[in-house]
Amino acid sequence: MRHMLRNILVWPLLAFGLSVPMRAQVPAPFPRPGQAAPRVQPPPVTAPQQPPAAPPVAAPAPGPEGDPTEGTLGTAIYPSAQYLESYDAGRGQRYYLFGSDADFAQVVGFYKSALKQKGELIFDEPPVHMFELGRFREDTMAFAPSVTVKDYTWGGSQGYLNPKRGGTPARFRTIIQIVPLPAGAAKSP
């Protein structure tokens, strides 16, 4: 058994090791004093191979013109929140970031009332509260349709830096992320 196992392991390695030198390019010898340099035939020139075509990739979801509204997002926006940016989430979805100088608890209270649901505190430290807007469909969505509120002053932090140079406030105490419900998707009960 031991001899057979050794043969199973050794023979393929030996066969591979012997075949490698046959495929290697033979180096040209160095010319010696008084000898002419040997002529080395250049390898034949072949047309470069085209790399395989990349599979088609879905184009990122286009961002709406101007700042998003409650109508374009399909949900309430905290009254004093400032639109910061939107990002491609993949699979035709975008998520939108808003900054607010309001306290985390005030923003969460607003969304509890506006969405008529209590949501869920998904992290205690730093506090992050999430409200679902619809059912998550793994086959068609990258993110669950939701409103997520995060406290950026937790642990003594000064807040989320305003990305608009010279913008007021300089830092936001709370950030709101909205992932709207895709067109044709059902709202959560």
C-alpha positions in Angstrom: 0.0 0.0 0.0 2.8 2.4 0.9 4.7 1.6 -2.2 1.5 2.1 -4.3 0.8 5.5 -2.7 4.4 6.6 -3.4 4.0 5.6 -7.0 0.7 7.6 -7.3 2.4 10.7 -6.0 5.9 10.4 -7.6 5.1 9.4 -11.2 2.9 12.4 -12.0 5.5 14.7 -10.6 8.3 13.0 -12.5 6.3 13.1 -15.7 5.6 16.8 -15.3 9.2 17.6 -14.3 10.5 15.8 -17.5 8.1 17.6 -19.8 8.9 21.1 -18.5 12.5 21.3 -20.0 11.2 20.1 -23.4 8.8 23.1 -23.5 11.4 25.6 -22.3 13.3 27.8 -24.8 16.8 26.8 -25.4 19.2 29.6 -24.6 21.6 30.8 -27.3 25.3 30.1 -26.5 27.6 32.9 -25.7 30.1 33.7 -28.5 33.7 33.0 -27.8 36.6 35.3 -28.7 37.3 34.9 -32.4 34.0 33.2 -33.2 31.1 34.8 -34.9 28.0 35.1 -32.9 25.6 32.3 -33.7 22.5 33.2 -35.7 19.4 32.7 -33.7 16.1 32.4 -35.5 13.5 34.7 -34.0 10.3 32.9 -33.1 7.5 33.2 -35.7 5.3 36.2 -35.3 1.7 35.3 -34.7 -1.3 37.6 -34.5 -2.1 38.5 -30.9 -5.0 36.6 -29.5 -8.0 38.6 -28.6 -9.0 38.3 -24.9 -12.3 36.6 -24.4 -15.2 39.0 -24.5 -16.4 40.2 -21.1 -19.9 39.2 -20.1 -22.3 42.1 -20.4 -22.6 44.1 -17.3 -25.8 45.9 -16.3 -25.3 49.7 -16.5 -25.5 51.4 -13.1 -28.9 52.9 -12.2 -29.0 56.5 -13.3 -29.3 59.1 -10.6 -32.3 61.4 -10.7 -31.9 65.0 -11.9 -31.5 67.3 -9.0 -32.1 66.6 -5.3 -34.5 63.6 -4.7 -37.9 64.3 -3.3 -40.4 62.4 -1.2 -42.2 61.7 -4.4 -39.1 60.2 -6.2 -38.1 58.2 -3.1 -41.5 57.1 -2.2 -41.0 57.9 1.5 -40.7 60.8 3.9 -37.5 62.8 4.2 -36.7 64.3 7.6 -37.7 68.0 7.4 -34.3 69.7 8.1 -32.3 66.9 6.4 -29.8 68.0 3.6 -29.3 65.8 0.6 -25.7 64.7 0.5 -25.2 62.2 -2.3 -26.6 59.1 -4.0 -24.7 55.9 -4.8 -25.3 53.0 -7.2 -26.2 50.0 -5.0 -26.2 47.5 -8.0 -29.1 45.6 -9.5 -30.7 48.8 -10.6 -31.0 50.3 -7.1 -29.5 53.5 -5.6 -29.2 54.6 -2.0 -29.5 58.2 -0.9 -27.7 59.9 2.0 -29.1 62.8 3.9 -27.5 64.6 6.8 -29.3 66.2 9.8 -28.1 68.3 12.7 -31.1 66.9 14.7 -30.5 64.4 17.5 -30.7 60.7 16.6 -33.7 60.1 18.9 -35.6 63.0 17.2 -35.0 61.6 13.7 -36.0 58.0 14.8 -39.2 59.4 16.4 -40.0 61.2 13.2 -39.7 58.1 11.1 -41.7 56.0 13.6 -44.5 58.4 13.2 -44.2 59.0 9.4 -43.8 55.3 8.5 -46.3 54.1 11.2 -43.9 51.4 12.4 -41.4 51.1 15.2 -38.6 49.8 13.1 -35.7 48.0 14.7 -32.6 49.1 16.6 -30.0 47.0 14.8 -26.9 48.3 16.7 -26.7 49.7 20.2 -23.2 51.1 19.8 -23.2 53.3 17.7 -26.9 53.5 17.6 -28.4 52.5 14.2 -32.1 52.2 13.7 -33.7 50.6 10.5 -37.2 50.8 9.1 -38.1 48.4 6.3 -40.0 49.8 3.3 -40.6 46.6 1.5 -39.7 42.9 1.2 -36.1 42.1 0.2 -35.8 40.0 -2.9 -32.4 38.5 -3.1 -32.7 37.7 -6.8 -33.5 41.3 -7.9 -32.2 43.6 -5.1 -28.8 44.5 -3.8 -30.2 46.2 -0.6 -33.4 45.9 1.3 -35.7 48.9 0.7 -35.4 50.8 3.9 -34.7 53.9 5.9 -31.6 53.6 8.1 -30.7 56.2 10.7 -27.2 56.4 12.4 -26.0 58.5 15.3 -22.6 60.0 14.3 -22.0 61.7 17.6 -21.8 58.4 19.6 -18.7 57.9 21.7 -17.7 61.6 21.6 -17.5 61.9 17.8 -17.9 65.3 16.4 -20.3 64.0 13.7 -20.3 63.2 10.0 -18.2 65.7 8.0 -20.2 67.8 5.6 -18.9 66.8 2.1 -19.9 70.3 0.8 -16.9 72.5 1.3 -17.9 75.4 3.5 -21.4 73.9 4.0 -23.4 74.4 7.2 -23.4 72.7 9.5 -19.8 71.6 9.2 -20.7 68.2 10.7 -24.0 66.3 10.8 -25.1 64.6 14.0 -27.3 62.1 12.3 -27.1 60.4 8.8 -30.2 59.0 7.1 -29.8 56.4 4.3 -32.8 55.8 2.1 -33.0 52.8 -0.2 -36.2 53.3 -2.1 -38.6 50.5 -3.1 -37.9 49.5 -6.8 -40.7 50.2 -9.2 -43.2 47.4 -9.2 -42.1 46.0 -5.8 -44.7 45.5 -3.0 -44.5 47.6 0.1 -44.2 45.9 3.5 -47.4 45.4 5.4 
